[in-house]
């Protein structure tokens, strides 16, 4: 749509980027920062260094390519300082639609070829929905029902990478970075956010993280509550069964405990209710839910666990329940509020889709640790500006980079990695 309907957006973008310049350090980094951020919000297919150089300096693409490559791949500037500035500017804009409701843990993946990019390995790739060669970053976002903003972002380093000194050295993995599981990285994110006073007393997790009892216990120790997706075989003491001691070995060590699926299948028809929730847009969605109070049977729980909510979703037409959550939200929380809290996690799935499609989060072509995180930081910064500007976009317009004018490119230019390059 060009600039119609978004009057003054380019000047606001310049002011926003100058705020980032103020924390970037050496003055020589100011122009590369401006150019990199500009490249990320332009309506072009690829947001890797080479095409962004052609966008931002069509008359001297080669020199610009080297400048941006050094800035993002080798520049000794602080991701933490830039992300702090983004939070300072963007969170108040998000909170105009309501207070931050939750911290949401997730991960995002990037399919890759070869074995040399930092952290790449054969692992579950959410983008493809299967095991594949990819990189995975563990993230923490602050969210309400209007928007979410990533505030912590770290690459997961598989164990074979963490223990390979040659590969670590080649891609610049810092000495202090060792092997940690994804839930351990997630708990580090939450502890950091708690320590610096970021808003959000509720932590929302999908089953990939919520099934980790150590992570749930760590959240409770921080005096936060959670809604955590879990797997169907998770053991609990159901209503009416007194909890025993924390099992050390398994089900046979927890008399009376049954799986949450068994709990669900044993509920009476009147336990199920149709609940409607709003999932980040004006479209209302609904499904069939039940909830009961249970005690979790886990070796990582205290010997006398406190009761928690077990929330179960069983959509009409399905042969069995499809989703399960544990929650330490208060006993008097309404049924609809509990469902809304569980469903809030899907807010960031939409936002990460936009981060990848609109500002090229997955387009980084370098191999190094520093470049991977620098590129992500600047993508988050660009995305932060775009979600701050959503109110300026007409209902018929794109919510993204179409706010900015089409760039001039060198004649015949085809970015590497583009579908046009072939």
C-alpha positions in Angstrom: 0.0 0.0 0.0 3.0 2.3 0.0 2.8 5.1 2.5 -0.9 5.9 2.2 -2.7 5.3 5.5 0.6 5.3 7.4 1.5 9.0 7.4 4.8 9.8 9.0 5.8 6.2 9.4 9.3 6.7 7.8 10.1 9.5 10.2 8.9 7.4 13.1 11.0 4.5 12.0 14.1 6.8 11.8 13.5 8.0 15.3 13.0 4.4 16.5 16.3 3.3 14.9 18.1 6.3 16.4 17.1 5.0 19.8 18.9 1.7 18.9 21.9 3.7 17.7 22.1 5.3 21.1 23.0 1.9 22.7 25.0 0.3 19.9 28.4 1.6 21.1 31.0 2.8 18.6 29.9 5.5 16.1 31.1 3.4 13.2 28.3 1.0 13.9 25.5 3.6 13.5 25.1 3.5 9.7 25.3 -0.2 9.3 22.6 -0.5 12.0 20.4 1.9 10.2 20.9 0.1 6.9 20.4 -3.4 8.4 17.1 -2.4 10.1 16.0 -0.7 6.9 16.7 -3.8 4.9 14.7 -5.9 7.3 11.5 -3.8 6.9 11.7 -3.5 3.1 9.2 -5.5 1.0 11.7 -7.8 -0.7 11.8 -11.6 -0.8 15.1 -12.2 1.1 16.4 -10.5 4.2 19.9 -11.9 4.2 23.0 -9.7 3.9 23.5 -9.8 0.2 20.0 -8.6 -0.9 19.9 -6.1 1.9 23.1 -4.6 0.6 21.6 -4.2 -2.8 18.5 -2.6 -1.3 20.2 -0.1 0.9 23.2 0.9 -1.3 22.4 0.0 -5.0 25.3 2.0 -6.2 28.0 0.3 -4.1 26.6 -3.1 -3.4 29.9 -4.9 -2.9 31.2 -2.5 -0.3 27.8 -2.4 1.5 27.8 -6.2 1.5 31.1 -6.3 3.4 30.0 -3.6 5.8 26.7 -5.3 6.8 28.4 -8.7 6.9 31.0 -7.5 9.3 28.4 -5.6 11.4 26.1 -8.5 11.9 28.7 -11.3 11.9 31.7 -9.8 13.8 30.4 -6.6 15.4 31.2 -6.4 19.1 27.9 -4.9 20.2 25.5 -6.1 22.8 22.4 -8.0 22.0 21.2 -7.4 25.5 21.5 -3.6 25.2 19.6 -3.5 21.9 16.8 -5.8 23.2 16.5 -3.7 26.4 16.0 -0.6 24.2 13.4 -2.4 22.2 11.5 -3.4 25.3 11.6 0.1 26.6 9.9 1.5 23.5 7.6 -1.4 22.4 6.2 -2.8 25.6 4.3 0.4 26.5 2.7 0.2 23.0 1.6 -3.4 23.6 0.3 -2.5 27.0 -2.1 0.1 25.7 -4.2 -2.9 24.8 -4.0 -4.3 28.3 -1.3 -5.4 30.7 1.2 -8.1 30.0 -0.6 -11.4 30.8 2.1 -14.0 30.6 5.6 -15.0 29.9 5.5 -17.6 27.1 8.3 -20.1 26.5 8.6 -21.6 23.0 11.3 -22.5 20.5 11.6 -21.7 16.8 13.5 -23.7 14.2 15.3 -23.1 11.0 15.9 -25.9 8.4 19.5 -26.0 7.2 21.7 -27.8 4.8 25.1 -29.1 5.8 26.7 -29.4 9.2 28.8 -26.3 9.6 26.2 -23.6 10.8 26.4 -23.2 14.5 24.2 -25.6 16.4 22.8 -27.4 13.4 21.9 -31.0 13.8 19.3 -33.7 13.1 16.6 -32.8 15.6 12.9 -32.0 15.8 12.1 -29.1 13.5 8.8 -27.4 14.4 8.7 -25.6 11.0 8.7 -28.9 9.2 6.9 -30.9 11.8 9.4 -33.7 11.8 13.0 -34.6 12.6 15.3 -32.8 10.2 18.6 -31.0 9.9 18.0 -27.6 11.6 18.9 -25.0 14.2 16.6 -24.4 17.2 16.4 -21.3 19.3 14.7 -21.2 22.7 12.7 -18.0 23.3 10.8 -16.1 26.0 8.1 -13.7 24.9 5.9 -11.3 26.9 2.4 -11.4 25.7 -1.2 -10.2 26.1 -4.0 -11.1 23.7 -3.1 -8.3 21.4 0.6 -9.0 20.7 3.7 -10.6 21.9 7.4 -9.5 21.9 10.4 -11.9 22.2 12.6 -10.6 25.0 15.1 -13.5 25.3 16.5 -15.6 22.5 19.2 -18.2 22.6 20.4 -20.9 20.2 20.2 -24.5 21.6 23.6 -26.1 21.2 23.3 -29.9 20.9 25.6 -32.0 23.0 27.8 -33.1 20.1 28.3 -29.4 19.3 28.9 -28.4 22.9 31.7 -31.0 23.3 33.4 -30.4 19.9 36.1 -27.8 20.6 37.1 -27.6 16.9 33.7 -26.7 15.7 33.0 -24.4 18.7 36.1 -22.4 17.8 35.3 -22.1 14.1 31.9 -20.6 14.8 32.8 -18.6 17.9 30.8 -20.2 20.6 31.6 -18.4 23.8 33.6 -20.4 26.4 30.9 -20.0 29.0 28.3 -21.7 26.8 28.0 -25.4 27.6 25.4 -28.0 27.0 22.0 -27.3 28.4 18.7 -28.9 27.6 16.0 -26.8 26.1 14.0 -26.7 29.3 17.2 -25.7 31.2 17.6 -22.8 28.8 14.0 -21.9 29.3 14.4 -21.8 33.0 17.4 -19.6 32.7 15.3 -17.2 30.6 12.5 -17.1 33.2 15.0 -16.6 36.1 16.6 -13.7 34.2 13.3 -12.1 33.4 12.2 -12.4 37.1 15.5 -11.0 38.3 15.2 -7.8 36.2 11.5 -7.3 37.0 9.9 -8.0 33.7 6.1 -8.2 33.9 4.2 -11.5 33.9 3.5 -13.7 36.9 2.0 -16.5 34.6 4.3 -18.7 32.5 2.7 -20.6 29.6 4.4 -23.7 28.2 3.6 -26.2 25.5 4.0 -29.9 26.1 7.6 -29.9 24.9 8.5 -27.8 27.9 5.6 -28.3 30.3 6.2 -32.0 30.5 9.5 -31.3 32.3 8.8 -31.4 36.0 12.1 -29.7 36.9 11.0 -26.7 34.8 7.6 -26.6 36.4 9.1 -26.8 39.9 11.6 -24.1 39.0 8.8 -21.8 38.0 7.0 -22.4 41.3 10.2 -21.7 43.3 10.2 -18.2 41.6 6.6 -17.7 43.0 5.1 -17.7 39.6 2.2 -19.7 38.3 2.0 -21.7 35.1 -0.2 -23.3 32.5 1.9 -26.2 31.2 1.0 -28.5 28.3 1.7 -32.2 29.3 1.6 -35.6 27.6 -1.2 -38.0 28.0 0.9 -40.5 30.1 1.7 -37.9 32.8 0.9 -39.5 36.2 -1.4 -37.9 38.8 -3.3 -38.8 41.8 -6.9 -38.2 40.7 -9.6 -36.5 42.8 -10.4 -38.5 45.9 -7.1 -40.3 46.0 -4.7 -39.0 48.6 -1.2 -38.2 47.2 1.6 -40.5 48.1 5.3 -39.8 48.3 7.1 -38.6 45.2 7.8 -41.7 43.1 11.4 -42.4 42.5 11.1 -44.9 39.7 7.8 -44.9 37.9 4.1 -45.8 38.1 4.7 -48.9 40.3 6.3 -46.6 42.8 3.2 -44.4 43.0 0.3 -46.5 44.2 -3.0 -45.0 43.2 -1.6 -42.7 40.5 -3.0 -42.9 37.0 -2.3 -41.2 33.7 -4.1 -38.0 32.9 -5.6 -39.8 29.9 -7.2 -42.3 32.3 -8.5 -39.4 34.3 -10.1 -37.9 31.2 -11.6 -41.1 30.0 -13.2 -41.7 33.4 -15.0 -38.3 33.7 -18.8 -38.1 33.5 -20.5 -36.4 30.6 -21.5 -33.5 32.8 -17.8 -32.7 33.5 -17.4 -31.5 29.9 -18.3 -27.9 28.8 -18.0 -26.0 25.6 -15.8 -23.0 26.2 -15.2 -20.1 23.7 -12.0 -18.2 23.7 -10.4 -15.5 21.5 -7.1 -16.4 19.9 -5.4 -13.1 19.1 -7.8 -12.0 16.3 -11.5 -11.1 16.1 -12.4 -14.7 15.3 -13.8 -16.6 18.3 -13.0 -20.3 18.7 -14.5 -22.9 20.9 -14.0 -26.5 22.0 -15.0 -29.0 24.7 -13.1 -28.9 28.0 -13.1 -30.5 31.4 -11.1 -29.6 34.5 -10.4 -31.3 37.8 -8.1 -30.9 40.7 -5.2 -33.4 40.9 -1.9 -34.0 42.6 1.1 -34.6 40.3 3.1 -37.8 40.8 6.6 -36.8 39.9 10.0 -37.5 41.5 10.8 -33.8 41.1 7.7 -32.7 43.1 7.7 -32.4 46.9 6.5 -35.4 48.9 3.3 -33.6 49.6 2.5 -31.9 46.3 -0.1 -29.1 46.3 -3.2 -29.7 44.2 -3.2 -28.3 40.6 -5.7 -27.9 37.9 -5.7 -30.6 35.2 -7.3 -29.0 32.1 -8.3 -31.4 29.2 -9.5 -30.6 25.7 -11.6 -33.1 23.8 -13.0 -31.6 20.6 -16.3 -32.9 19.3 -15.7 -35.7 16.8 -12.4 -36.8 18.2 -12.0 -40.4 19.5 -10.1 -39.2 22.6 -8.8 -36.0 24.2 -6.2 -34.1 22.2 -4.5 -31.8 24.8 -3.8 -31.7 28.5 -2.5 -29.0 30.7 -1.4 -28.7 34.4 -1.9 -25.3 36.0 -1.1 -23.7 39.4 -3.5 -20.9 38.8 -5.8 -20.2 41.8 -8.5 -22.7 42.8 -11.2 -20.1 42.3 -10.2 -19.1 38.7 -13.1 -19.3 36.3 -13.3 -22.1 33.7 -13.1 -19.7 30.8 -10.2 -17.8 32.3 -8.3 -21.1 32.7 -8.9 -22.0 29.1 -7.9 -18.5 27.9 -4.6 -18.7 29.8 -3.9 -22.1 28.2 -4.7 -20.8 24.7 -2.7 -17.7 25.0 0.4 -19.6 23.9 -0.9 -19.7 20.3 -0.4 -15.9 20.2 3.3 -16.3 19.7 2.9 -18.9 17.0 1.3 -16.3 14.8 3.9 -13.7 15.8 6.8 -16.0 15.0 5.2 -16.8 11.6 5.3 -13.0 10.9 8.8 -12.7 12.2 9.9 -15.2 9.7 7.8 -14.0 6.8 8.0 -10.2 7.3 11.4 -9.5 8.7 13.4 -12.6 7.6 14.2 -14.2 11.0 15.2 -17.4 9.2 17.1 -15.8 6.3 20.5 -15.5 8.0 23.1 -17.3 5.9 26.2 -17.0 8.2 27.5 -19.8 10.3 28.7 -18.1 13.5 27.2 -17.8 17.0 27.5 -14.0 17.2 26.0 -13.5 13.7 23.1 -15.8 14.5 22.1 -13.9 17.6 22.9 -10.4 16.1 20.6 -11.1 13.2 17.8 -12.3 15.5 18.2 -9.3 17.8 17.8 -6.9 14.8 14.8 -8.9 13.5 13.1 -8.6 16.9 13.9 -4.9 16.8 12.3 -4.5 13.4 9.3 -6.6 14.4 8.9 -4.5 17.5 8.5 -1.4 15.4 6.0 -3.1 13.1 3.7 -4.3 15.9 3.9 -0.8 17.4 2.6 0.6 14.1 -0.3 -1.8 13.6 -2.8 0.9 14.5 -1.7 3.0 11.5 -2.5 0.2 9.0 -6.0 0.2 7.3 -8.0 -3.0 7.8 -7.5 -3.8 4.1 -3.8 -3.3 4.2 -0.9 -5.6 5.1 0.2 -5.5 8.7 3.8 -5.7 7.7 6.6 -4.4 5.6 4.3 -3.1 2.8 4.2 0.1 4.9 7.5 1.0 3.3 8.1 2.1 -0.3 9.4 -0.5 -2.8 13.2 -0.2 -2.9 15.3 0.5 -6.0 17.5 -2.5 -6.9 20.4 -2.8 -9.4 19.1 -3.9 -12.8 18.8 -7.6 -13.2 19.6 -8.3 -9.5 18.6 -11.7 -8.1 19.3 -12.4 -4.4 21.1 -15.6 -3.6 18.6 -18.0 -2.1 15.7 -16.5 -3.9 13.3 -18.6 -6.0 14.2 -16.3 -8.8 17.9 -17.0 -8.6 17.6 -20.3 -10.4 
